[in-house]
Amino acid sequence: MTDRHPASGLISPRFGALCAFVLLAALARLLPHPPNFAPVAAVALFAGAHFSRKGWAFAVPLAAMLLSDVYLGFHSLTLVVYGAFAASVGIGLLLRHRRSLPAIASASLTSSVLFFVVTNSAVWAFGTLYPKTAAGLAACYVAAIPFFHNTLAGDAFYAAVLFGGWALAERKYPLLRPAPPAS
């Protein structure tokens, strides 16, 4: 499927609406919210599952994240966070042909766990709070557990909003549906 409208050559309505969904969800990071209750993983999953081109699936949500991070600020683990974000886009790519509730819920849970494991191991490896021992790594993970329920809840909430909202939009506006494969 092309990102251009066949008649006008302009950006297709589907591509434009997908970009708007991703941007709006990413900007929700700027609203007050409990720690770790954010749309980051859901945006990545959604983009991976819906953009027709893999390049756009990574580029559009990354650009939206960058825009919100310009306001929120960058930190020493930003690249690690973006790596976990990219991995979540990859998980979303696996949803392209099976966007069922169980598949989306499993992908959301997997992304949450992945983000928890990757970012907390980076806090341990690159930070100075914990000794560089197995016990130090365990202590880092234990200290992060109180925030994990917000990660799970935020990822589930935003995945439901994005995937459910898009399914409703496709139902109401057929021009947002993917074009059938060329024969």
KAGI-V851946 format. One line per field, one symbol per residue. ss: DSSP state (A for helix, B for strand, O for the rest). psi: psi as a letter, one per 40 degrees, with the letter a starting at -180 (. if undefined). Layout:
BEGIN
ss->???
psi->???
END
This chain:
BEGIN
ss->OOOBOOOOOOBOAAAAAAAAAAAAAAAAAAOOOOOOOOOAAAAAAAAAAAOOOAAAAAAAAAAAAAAAAAAAOOOOOAAAAAAAAAAAAAAAAOOOOOOOAAAAAAAAAAAAAAAAAAAAAAAAAAOOOOOOOAAAAAAAAAAAAAAAAAAAAAAAAAAAAAAAAAAAAAAAOAAAOOOOOOO
psi->iieihdddeihiddddddddddddddeedeihiihegiedddddddddddhdhdddddddddddddddddddiiideddddddddddddddddeedegfidddddddddddddddddddddddddeaediigiddddddddddeddedddddddddddddddddddddddddgdeeiiiiii.
END
